[in-house]
Amino acid sequence: MKESILFDFATVQDLESCKQIVARKLQANQADCDDLEDLTKDIMKLSYSIGGSYDVNMIVSVTQCYLDHPQLNRKIKKKTEA
């Protein structure tokens, strides 16, 4: 069975693997977001738009840029110490 394309040639499998990458990167940076899937789709679309792919290194790199850029990281919240 042929896997359906969600957007920009991304499959459901691509989305799931990228969500795991983004979640690990958020955790490593002590950050969180309300909608991991929405954030992941934004990161994947950004990666695709700059000529990248959905491989691990590209998604990690784009996620870090997303975390570091004040205009992009509005969906991300820094975790506070309790």
C-alpha positions in Angstrom: 0.0 0.0 0.0 1.3 3.4 -1.0 1.8 5.8 2.0 -0.2 9.0 1.7 1.6 12.4 1.5 0.7 14.9 4.2 2.5 18.0 2.8 5.7 18.8 1.0 6.2 15.1 0.2 6.2 14.3 3.9 4.6 11.0 5.0 3.0 10.0 8.3 6.2 8.1 9.1 8.2 11.3 8.4 6.0 13.3 10.8 6.2 10.7 13.5 10.0 10.4 13.4 10.4 14.2 13.2 8.1 14.6 16.2 10.4 12.4 18.2 13.4 14.4 17.1 11.8 17.7 18.0 10.6 16.4 21.4 14.1 15.3 22.3 15.5 18.6 21.2 13.0 20.5 23.3 13.7 18.4 26.3 17.5 18.9 25.9 16.9 22.7 25.8 14.5 22.6 28.7 11.7 23.9 26.6 8.1 22.8 25.9 5.2 23.6 23.6 1.4 23.2 23.7 1.1 21.4 20.4 4.1 19.3 19.4 2.6 18.1 16.1 1.9 21.7 15.0 5.4 22.8 15.9 6.9 19.8 14.2 5.0 20.5 11.0 6.3 24.1 11.1 9.8 22.9 11.4 9.4 20.3 8.7 7.9 22.9 6.3 10.8 25.3 7.1 13.3 22.5 6.4 11.6 21.7 3.1 11.5 25.4 2.1 15.2 25.9 2.5 16.0 22.8 0.4 16.5 20.4 3.3 15.0 17.1 3.9 13.5 15.4 6.9 16.6 13.5 8.0 17.8 13.6 11.6 20.6 16.1 11.1 18.5 18.6 9.2 15.5 18.5 11.6 17.9 18.9 14.6 19.5 21.9 12.9 16.3 23.5 11.9 14.8 22.9 15.4 17.8 24.5 17.0 17.5 27.5 14.7 13.8 27.7 15.6 14.6 27.6 19.3 17.2 30.4 18.9 15.1 32.7 16.8 12.8 35.1 18.7 10.4 35.5 15.9 10.0 31.8 15.3 9.9 30.4 18.8 6.6 32.0 20.0 5.1 28.5 20.3 8.0 27.4 22.6 8.1 28.0 26.3 11.1 27.6 28.5 10.5 25.3 31.5 10.9 27.0 34.8 12.4 25.4 37.8 9.9 24.4 40.5 
